[in-house]
Amino acid sequence: MEKNSKCDACIFNKQAVQLSDEHRAAIREHMREIDKHLEAVNALIQPKPKNRRRMSITDLEKNWG
């Protein structure tokens, strides 16, 4: 069932309030783990800066060699 109406959200929130403190702590810990994974994924998919240009082999040889 989709939770897109205010009534559904209200019912969902009431159910969430009835969770034990132990369950809430477990959910918070799980969300922290998810956040860590999302940060890692976002770091991997960040677009490369557009101001970088490709260097030719001769440019590299001049700079490093």
C-alpha positions as a printed Julia matrix, in Angstrom:
65×3 Matrix{Float64}:
  0.0    0.0     0.0
  1.34   3.4    -0.93
  1.72   5.98    1.81
  1.01   9.14   -0.14
 -2.05  10.55    1.65
 -2.06  12.36    4.97
 -4.16   9.63    6.59
 -1.73   6.91    5.54
  1.18   8.96    6.85
 -0.65   9.51   10.15
 -1.34   5.78   10.54
  2.27   5.01    9.68
  3.55   7.5    12.27
  1.28   6.08   14.98
  2.64   2.61   14.28
  6.21   3.93   14.43
  5.55   5.55   17.84
  4.57   2.15   19.25
  8.03   0.69   18.58
 10.14  -0.16   21.6
 13.22   1.91   22.41
 15.36  -1.09   21.46
 13.78  -1.23   18.02
 14.15   2.52   17.56
 17.85   2.28   18.43
 18.28  -0.57   15.95
 16.53   1.45   13.24
 18.71   4.5    13.96
 21.85   2.37   13.74
 20.63   0.85   10.49
 19.94   4.33    9.07
 23.47   5.43   10.05
 24.89   2.45    8.14
 22.73   3.32    5.12
 23.93   6.93    5.28
 27.57   5.76    5.29
 26.93   3.59    2.25
 25.12   6.42    0.44
 28.01   8.8     1.11
 30.43   6.26   -0.33
 28.27   5.73   -3.42
 27.84   9.48   -3.93
 31.61   9.97   -3.7
 32.07   7.37   -6.43
 29.54   8.92   -8.82
 30.52  12.57   -8.41
 31.1   14.11  -11.84
 34.67  14.97  -12.64
 35.51  18.69  -12.74
 34.93  20.14  -16.19
 37.91  22.5   -16.05
 40.41  19.63  -16.32
 41.79  19.07  -19.77
 43.31  15.93  -21.13
 47.06  16.1   -21.41
 48.92  14.67  -24.33
 51.93  12.41  -23.93
 54.24  15.28  -24.92
 52.68  17.54  -22.27
 53.25  14.84  -19.68
 56.84  14.37  -20.8
 57.48  18.12  -20.57
 55.97  18.34  -17.08
 57.49  15.2   -15.64
 60.46  14.62  -17.62
